[in-house]
Amino acid sequence: MTALPSPARKAAIDLLDAVLGQGRALSETGGLVQALDPADRAAAQRLALDVLRGLDRADRLLKPLLHKRPAGRTLNILRLGAVELARGGAAHGVVSDCVNIAAAGRKTNGFKGLVNAVLRKLATSAAQDWDRLPVPQLPRWLRAPLVEAWGRKPVAAMERAHFAGAPLDLTARDDPHRLAADLGGTVMPTGSVRLHAAGQVSALPGFDTGAWWVQDAAAALPARLFGDVADKSVLDMCAAPGGKTLQLAAMGARVTALDLSAHRLARVEENLSRTGLTARLVEGDALTHDGRYDAILLDAPCSATGTIRRHPDLPHARQGERIAELIALQEAMLDHALGLLAPGGRLVFATCSLLPDEGECHAEAVVQRVPGLRALPVTLPGVAPDWHAPEGGLRLRPDYWAEQGGMDGFYMLCLQKD
């Protein structure tokens, strides 16, 4: 009787098929792992992320062993096996599971012998060969504009950061130093708490009491650009998943959290309830929202190319086809947000993108386009001099803090309306 394959490995291959075969982002594939228990679900997602980060290395390991490269799911089974073996997975379990997964599929059953033979050969050499291979590069559609913007050496440094993955960053509701001591973490120069071996997030001390929330160190900076917002009316214009809403509420602001998605707002509500913070939740379109606010935070929809450390599926699920559309949307949202801002008010514009067209170019254009608008200098603790963009604001990159685990790529700018 054929043994059943590991649910986590089978689900990981399902996820790879969705990303590499169907062009879906992992964030859109929850249904593929929903039926798994939490441990298997986490393992499947972790395996898929490992393969996507090391995809080029996996293909290089496999190429000499294949007379003809198989397609689709068979190739993804081989890729998963190659990455697991290279990263120290037990050969018997990895090979056996991959063969059984191939045997269970109508389109892959005929390749189970190939899977067995190739992975058995890799089992003796993959771990040694893995570290000799080059760091995987970004796909050409993204790498070319980034090299044009930042140069080859910085882009290579970003790729090393992407391949290394990301530690877990937390924002403390109260004292970051006490939180770091409680969790065995490190307080980063900008005040985030970083954990390098976190395990299950919901099991960490302080989760149930709302002492902290997960938020990359770079993503925690836009809300801090406002300065003192105590008792001011602040609109978080694209609020979900809610990290910036929580920050603003903890700073004493009267926050309106706006988002187009009721489902995503429910997540904001859960986080508010867990942390004991309050905000007014509004489901609606940012382009038609009305009101008057002392401050507005617009973390605009973008290509998310700054988050590849955590989301290595993005370069494979997308090909840059929507970037022009996103840039136009960012401009429209920025102009509408400025119309909601009270005289003397401040607007922080941010995108988690590495592309200047989604960041610095907006900064230059909006100041010329809108009379009585000026960019404010950034004076935040822990901000390094080379993070300051010539156009104003901050440009953050994954290769900054490389020795400590990097950060997400972001552009952010604080504007004041006279």
C-alpha positions as CSV (number, residue, x, y, z in Angstrom):
1,M,0.0,0.0,0.0
2,T,1.4,3.4,-1.0
3,A,2.1,5.7,2.0
4,L,0.2,9.0,2.1
5,P,2.4,12.1,1.5
6,S,2.8,14.8,4.1
7,P,-0.1,17.2,4.0
8,A,2.3,20.1,4.3
9,R,4.4,19.1,1.3
10,K,1.4,18.4,-0.9
11,A,-0.1,21.8,0.0
12,A,3.2,23.5,-0.6
13,I,3.2,22.1,-4.1
14,D,-0.4,23.3,-4.6
15,L,0.7,26.8,-3.6
16,L,3.7,26.7,-6.0
17,D,1.3,25.6,-8.8
18,A,-0.9,28.6,-8.0
19,V,1.9,31.1,-8.0
20,L,4.1,29.8,-10.8
21,G,1.4,28.2,-13.0
22,Q,-1.6,30.5,-12.5
23,G,0.1,33.8,-11.6
24,R,-1.7,34.1,-8.2
25,A,-0.1,35.8,-5.2
26,L,0.1,33.6,-2.1
27,S,-2.2,36.1,-0.3
28,E,-4.9,34.9,-2.7
29,T,-4.4,31.1,-2.1
30,G,-5.8,30.8,1.5
31,G,-8.4,28.2,0.3
32,L,-5.6,25.8,-0.6
33,V,-4.4,25.4,3.0
34,Q,-7.6,26.3,4.9
35,A,-8.4,22.7,5.7
36,L,-5.0,21.9,7.2
37,D,-4.3,22.1,10.9
38,P,-2.3,25.2,12.0
39,A,1.0,23.5,12.2
40,D,0.7,21.9,8.7
41,R,-0.6,25.2,7.3
42,A,2.4,27.1,8.6
43,A,4.8,24.4,7.3
44,A,3.2,24.4,3.8
45,Q,3.5,28.2,3.6
46,R,7.1,28.1,4.9
47,L,8.1,25.5,2.4
48,A,6.5,27.4,-0.5
49,L,8.3,30.6,0.5
50,D,11.6,28.7,0.8
51,V,11.2,27.3,-2.8
52,L,10.2,30.7,-4.2
53,R,13.2,32.4,-2.6
54,G,15.6,29.7,-3.9
55,L,13.8,29.0,-7.2
56,D,16.8,29.8,-9.4
57,R,19.2,27.7,-7.3
58,A,16.8,24.8,-7.3
59,D,16.6,25.0,-11.1
60,R,20.4,25.1,-11.4
61,L,20.7,22.0,-9.2
62,L,18.1,20.1,-11.3
63,K,19.3,21.1,-14.8
64,P,22.3,18.7,-15.1
65,L,20.1,15.8,-14.0
66,L,17.3,16.4,-16.5
67,H,17.5,15.5,-20.2
68,K,14.3,17.4,-20.7
69,R,12.8,19.8,-18.2
70,P,9.3,18.6,-17.2
71,A,6.5,21.0,-17.0
72,G,4.1,22.3,-14.4
73,R,3.5,20.3,-11.2
74,T,6.2,17.7,-11.9
75,L,8.8,20.5,-12.0
76,N,7.4,22.0,-8.8
77,I,7.6,18.6,-7.0
78,L,11.3,18.4,-8.0
79,R,12.0,22.0,-7.0
80,L,10.5,21.5,-3.6
81,G,12.5,18.3,-3.1
82,A,15.7,20.0,-4.2
83,V,15.3,22.9,-1.8
84,E,14.4,20.7,1.1
85,L,17.4,18.4,0.5
86,A,19.7,21.4,0.0
87,R,18.5,22.8,3.3
88,G,19.2,19.6,5.3
89,G,15.9,17.8,5.0
90,A,15.9,14.1,5.8
91,A,16.5,12.4,2.4
92,H,14.2,9.4,3.0
93,G,11.2,11.5,4.0
94,V,11.7,14.1,1.3
95,V,12.2,11.7,-1.6
96,S,9.4,9.3,-0.4
97,D,6.9,12.2,-0.1
98,C,7.7,13.7,-3.4
99,V,7.4,10.4,-5.2
100,N,4.0,9.7,-3.5
101,I,2.8,13.2,-4.5
102,A,3.8,12.5,-8.1
103,A,2.1,9.1,-8.0
104,A,-1.1,10.5,-6.8
105,G,-1.6,12.9,-9.7
106,R,-3.1,12.0,-13.1
107,K,-0.7,14.2,-14.9
108,T,2.3,13.4,-12.7
109,N,2.0,9.7,-12.1
110,G,4.1,8.9,-15.2
111,F,7.0,10.9,-13.8
112,K,7.2,9.3,-10.4
113,G,10.3,7.3,-11.5
114,L,12.0,10.5,-12.7
115,V,11.2,12.2,-9.4
116,N,12.7,9.3,-7.5
117,A,15.8,9.0,-9.6
118,V,16.6,12.8,-9.7
119,L,16.0,13.4,-6.0
120,R,18.0,10.4,-4.9
121,K,21.0,11.7,-6.9
122,L,20.5,15.2,-5.4
123,A,20.4,13.7,-1.9
124,T,24.1,13.2,-1.9
125,S,25.2,16.6,-3.2
126,A,22.5,19.2,-2.9
127,A,23.5,20.5,0.5
128,Q,27.2,21.0,-0.6
129,D,26.3,22.5,-4.0
130,W,23.6,24.9,-2.7
131,D,25.9,27.5,-1.1
132,R,28.2,27.6,-4.2
133,L,25.4,28.8,-6.4
134,P,24.8,32.5,-7.1
135,V,22.1,34.5,-5.2
136,P,18.9,34.4,-7.2
137,Q,18.2,37.5,-9.2
138,L,15.0,39.3,-9.6
139,P,13.0,38.7,-12.9
140,R,14.1,40.9,-15.8
141,W,10.9,42.9,-15.8
142,L,11.7,44.2,-12.3
143,R,15.5,44.0,-12.2
144,A,16.0,46.3,-15.3
145,P,14.2,49.3,-13.9
146,L,15.7,48.9,-10.4
147,V,19.2,48.7,-11.9
148,E,18.4,51.9,-13.9
149,A,17.2,53.6,-10.7
150,W,19.8,52.4,-8.1
151,G,22.7,50.7,-10.0
152,R,23.9,47.1,-10.2
153,K,25.6,46.9,-6.8
154,P,22.7,48.2,-4.7
155,V,20.3,45.9,-6.6
156,A,22.6,42.9,-6.0
157,A,22.6,43.9,-2.3
158,M,18.8,44.0,-2.3
159,E,18.7,40.5,-3.9
160,R,20.9,39.2,-1.1
161,A,18.4,40.7,1.4
162,H,15.5,39.1,-0.5
163,F,17.2,35.7,-0.4
164,A,18.0,35.9,3.3
165,G,14.3,36.4,4.1
166,A,13.0,38.6,7.0
167,P,13.0,38.4,10.8
168,L,9.8,39.3,12.7
169,D,9.4,43.0,13.6
170,L,7.0,44.2,16.3
171,T,5.7,47.6,17.3
172,A,5.1,47.9,21.0
173,R,1.9,49.4,22.3
174,D,3.9,50.9,25.2
175,D,7.6,50.4,26.0
176,P,9.7,48.7,23.3
177,H,12.6,48.1,25.6
178,R,10.5,46.2,28.1
179,L,8.9,44.2,25.2
180,A,12.4,43.3,23.9
181,A,13.4,42.1,27.3
182,D,10.3,40.0,27.7
183,L,10.6,38.4,24.2
184,G,14.4,38.2,23.9
185,G,14.4,40.6,21.0
186,T,16.4,43.6,20.0
187,V,15.3,47.2,19.9
188,M,16.2,48.6,16.5
189,P,17.4,52.2,16.1
190,T,14.0,53.4,15.0
191,G,12.2,51.8,18.0
192,S,10.8,48.5,16.5
193,V,11.5,45.3,18.3
194,R,13.1,42.6,16.1
195,L,13.0,38.8,16.8
196,H,15.1,36.4,14.7
197,A,13.6,33.1,16.0
198,A,10.0,33.9,16.7
199,G,8.1,30.7,16.1
200,Q,4.3,30.8,16.2
201,V,3.3,34.5,16.4
202,S,0.1,34.0,18.4
203,A,2.0,32.0,21.0
204,L,4.4,34.8,21.9
205,P,4.0,36.5,25.3
206,G,1.9,39.6,25.0
207,F,-0.1,38.6,22.0
208,D,-3.3,37.9,23.9
209,T,-3.0,41.1,25.9
210,G,-2.3,43.2,22.8
211,A,1.1,44.4,24.0
212,W,2.4,44.6,20.4
213,W,1.5,44.0,16.8
214,V,3.5,42.7,13.8
215,Q,4.8,45.5,11.6
216,D,8.0,45.7,9.6
217,A,10.4,48.3,10.9
218,A,10.1,50.3,7.7
219,A,6.3,50.2,7.7
220,A,6.3,51.6,11.3
221,L,8.0,54.9,10.2
222,P,5.3,56.7,8.1
223,A,3.0,57.2,11.1
224,R,5.9,58.7,13.1
225,L,6.5,61.4,10.4
226,F,3.5,63.4,11.7
227,G,5.0,64.1,15.1
228,D,2.5,64.8,17.9
229,V,-1.1,63.8,16.8
230,A,-2.6,63.6,20.3
231,D,-6.3,64.5,20.1
232,K,-6.1,65.4,16.4
233,S,-8.4,64.0,13.7
234,V,-6.4,61.6,11.5
235,L,-7.6,59.6,8.5
236,D,-5.8,56.4,7.8
237,M,-6.8,56.3,4.1
238,C,-6.0,52.7,3.2
239,A,-6.1,51.2,6.7
240,A,-6.0,47.4,6.4
241,P,-4.4,45.4,7.9
242,G,-4.2,48.1,10.6
243,G,-0.7,48.5,11.9
244,K,-0.6,52.2,11.2
245,T,-4.2,52.7,12.6
246,L,-2.9,51.0,15.8
247,Q,0.1,53.3,15.9
248,L,-1.9,56.5,15.4
249,A,-4.5,55.4,18.1
250,A,-1.7,54.6,20.5
251,M,-0.3,58.1,19.8
252,G,-3.6,59.5,21.1
253,A,-5.1,60.5,17.7
254,R,-8.8,60.3,16.9
255,V,-8.5,57.9,14.0
256,T,-10.8,57.2,11.1
257,A,-9.7,53.9,9.5
258,L,-10.9,53.8,5.9
259,D,-10.7,50.8,3.6
260,L,-12.6,49.5,0.5
261,S,-12.8,45.9,1.9
262,A,-15.2,44.9,4.7
263,H,-13.2,41.7,5.0
264,R,-9.9,43.6,5.5
265,L,-11.6,46.0,7.9
266,A,-12.7,43.1,10.1
267,R,-9.0,42.3,10.6
268,V,-8.4,45.9,11.7
269,E,-11.3,45.5,14.1
270,E,-9.8,42.3,15.5
271,N,-6.4,44.0,16.1
272,L,-8.0,47.0,17.8
273,S,-10.0,44.8,20.1
274,R,-6.9,42.7,21.0
275,T,-4.8,45.8,21.8
276,G,-7.6,47.8,23.5
277,L,-7.2,50.7,21.1
278,T,-10.0,52.5,19.4
279,A,-10.7,53.9,15.9
280,R,-13.7,54.7,13.8
281,L,-13.9,52.1,11.0
282,V,-15.4,53.2,7.6
283,E,-15.9,50.9,4.6
284,G,-15.6,53.0,1.5
285,D,-13.7,54.2,-1.5
286,A,-10.7,56.5,-0.8
287,L,-11.5,58.4,-4.0
288,T,-15.0,59.4,-2.9
289,H,-14.5,59.7,0.8
290,D,-15.5,63.1,2.3
291,G,-14.6,64.9,5.5
292,R,-12.0,67.3,6.9
293,Y,-8.9,66.1,8.9
294,D,-6.0,67.5,10.7
295,A,-3.7,64.8,9.3
296,I,-4.0,62.1,6.7
297,L,-1.9,58.9,6.2
298,L,-2.0,57.6,2.7
299,D,-0.2,54.3,2.4
300,A,-1.2,53.9,-1.2
301,P,-1.8,50.8,-3.2
302,C,1.4,49.9,-5.1
303,S,3.4,47.2,-6.7
304,A,4.6,46.1,-3.2
305,T,8.1,45.5,-4.7
306,G,9.6,46.6,-1.4
307,T,8.1,43.6,0.4
308,I,9.8,40.8,-1.5
309,R,11.8,39.7,1.6
310,R,8.6,38.5,3.1
311,H,6.7,37.9,-0.2
312,P,9.0,36.2,-2.7
313,D,5.9,35.1,-4.7
314,L,5.3,38.7,-5.9
315,P,7.9,38.8,-8.7
316,H,6.6,35.5,-10.1
317,A,2.9,36.2,-9.7
318,R,3.1,39.6,-11.3
319,Q,4.9,40.9,-14.4
320,G,4.6,44.6,-13.8
321,E,1.6,44.9,-16.0
322,R,-0.4,47.0,-13.6
323,I,2.3,49.5,-12.6
324,A,1.2,52.3,-14.9
325,E,-2.4,51.9,-13.6
326,L,-1.2,52.0,-10.0
327,I,0.8,55.1,-10.5
328,A,-2.2,56.9,-11.9
329,L,-4.3,55.7,-8.9
330,Q,-1.7,56.9,-6.5
331,E,-1.7,60.4,-8.1
332,A,-5.5,60.5,-7.9
333,M,-5.6,59.4,-4.3
334,L,-3.0,61.9,-3.3
335,D,-4.8,64.7,-4.9
336,H,-8.1,63.7,-3.3
337,A,-6.5,63.3,0.1
338,L,-5.1,66.8,-0.1
339,G,-8.6,68.1,-0.7
340,L,-9.6,66.5,2.7
341,L,-6.8,68.1,4.6
342,A,-7.5,71.1,6.9
343,P,-5.4,74.2,6.4
344,G,-2.1,73.7,8.2
345,G,-2.6,70.0,8.2
346,R,-0.1,67.3,7.3
347,L,-0.3,64.4,4.9
348,V,2.0,61.5,4.9
349,F,2.3,59.7,1.5
350,A,3.9,56.3,1.5
351,T,4.3,53.3,-0.8
352,C,6.1,50.0,-0.2
353,S,7.7,50.1,-3.6
354,L,11.3,50.2,-4.8
355,L,10.3,52.0,-8.0
356,P,10.9,55.8,-8.0
357,D,7.8,56.2,-10.3
358,E,5.8,55.1,-7.3
359,G,7.6,57.3,-4.8
360,E,10.1,60.1,-5.5
361,C,8.4,61.1,-8.8
362,H,5.2,61.8,-6.9
363,A,7.1,63.9,-4.4
364,E,8.5,66.2,-7.2
365,A,5.2,66.4,-9.1
366,V,2.7,67.1,-6.3
367,V,4.6,70.1,-4.9
368,Q,4.7,71.6,-8.4
369,R,1.1,70.7,-9.0
370,V,-0.5,72.0,-5.7
371,P,0.0,75.6,-4.6
372,G,0.7,76.1,-0.9
373,L,2.2,72.7,-0.4
374,R,5.6,71.9,1.0
375,A,7.6,68.9,2.0
376,L,8.7,68.8,5.6
377,P,12.1,67.7,6.7
378,V,12.3,64.3,8.5
379,T,13.8,64.3,12.0
380,L,13.2,60.8,13.4
381,P,15.4,59.0,15.9
382,G,17.4,56.2,14.3
383,V,17.1,57.5,10.7
384,A,20.5,57.2,8.9
385,P,21.6,60.1,6.7
386,D,21.6,58.1,3.5
387,W,17.9,57.3,3.9
388,H,17.0,60.9,3.1
389,A,15.8,61.3,-0.5
390,P,16.9,64.4,-2.5
391,E,13.3,65.0,-3.4
392,G,12.4,65.1,0.3
393,G,11.2,62.3,2.6
394,L,12.8,58.9,3.1
395,R,13.9,56.2,0.7
396,L,14.3,52.8,2.5
397,R,15.7,49.7,0.8
398,P,15.9,46.0,1.8
399,D,19.7,46.2,1.9
400,Y,19.7,48.8,4.7
401,W,20.5,47.1,8.1
402,A,21.6,44.1,6.1
403,E,23.6,42.7,9.0
404,Q,20.6,42.8,11.2
405,G,18.1,41.3,8.7
406,G,17.2,44.2,6.4
407,M,14.0,46.1,6.1
408,D,11.1,46.5,3.6
409,G,11.6,48.9,0.8
410,F,9.5,52.1,1.2
411,Y,9.2,55.7,0.1
412,M,7.6,58.1,2.4
413,L,7.0,61.9,2.5
414,C,5.4,64.3,4.9
415,L,3.6,67.3,3.2
416,Q,2.1,70.3,4.9
417,K,-0.7,72.4,3.5
418,D,-0.5,76.1,4.2
